[in-house]
């Protein structure tokens, strides 16, 4: 979804920026700078990175959580076998699952206490980066997943195009005076769950199903 939405947003669309927009514009909350900063900068590709300790902790927590759970999900779905996993990750972090999370979290805690900065032991951070690269190659962008990725992009593109042509179908809660029509449509589509987006796409483009 992020890649497809980026086609409509100058400079690209990022879920972290959208999250901040939700809390500042769409559903305003009185959040502290530390919370807003942690939301904005939790993806590792976002630069500059977090400027607060809280933001640094959230950035590590996000990567640890999704890596550990994505590996478990991939094994459970038979997309990976346990013996396929990188040997250095198994040696460094133990068995996938709770032990991985515990090991990664303690690698951050121990190094942060020793250095006074929120960081993971460099050697273990390298292992974690290698694991992420492995997951991209074998799961996230594996050729077997291409049909599903292509379908997801088509759904997002079609929905944006439809609501640009039918702005009256965009809920009032997304119609802000300070936002142009495209921004309102992107806000609406970005706020959809996967299931809701697919159902909306089927209702609009495959009405015979209903």
C-alpha positions, 0 to 999 in steps of 0.5 A: 500500500505504501508504494502505491500511495507514494505514486499520488503524494509528492515526495512519497507517502510514509505510514509514519508521517500519516500516523502523525497526521492522524493525531495532529489533524484527523483525530487531534490528540494532545501528545507530547513531543516524545510521543510524536517524535517516536511515531514519526521516526520509528522506521529505520529509513526515516532520517533524521532519526529519533532525537529522544531516548523514547524515540530510540526505544520505539525504533528498536522495539518496532524492528524487533517485534516485526522481525520476530513475529514475521519469522514465526508467521512465515514458519507457521505458513510454511513459507520458511522452514526453521532450518532455512533461518540464518545460522548466525541469528540462531546462534546469537538469539536462540530459538525463534519466538519469545527467546529471540525477542528476549535476546534482542531486547536485552542486547539493546538494554545492556549496550544502552546502559553501558554507553548511555545511548539507545543502541544495540551491541554492534555485532548483534545489530549486524546479525539483526540486519542480516536477518532482515535482509534474509526476510526481504529476499525469502519472504517480503519480496520473494517472487512467489509473493509478486501476484499478491503485491501486484493485486494490493497495488491495483486495489489501492490505485483503483480506489484512489482513482475512483474516489477522485472521480466520486469525491461525494463518497469520501466520508465527511470526517476526511473532508478538511478545509485545509486539505485538497481533494487528493489529500482527502482521498489518500487519507481515506484510503490510507485509513482502510484496513486490508479487508475493508479495502478489498471489500470496497474494491469488490463492491465498486468494481465487481458489483455482480458479487453483491 
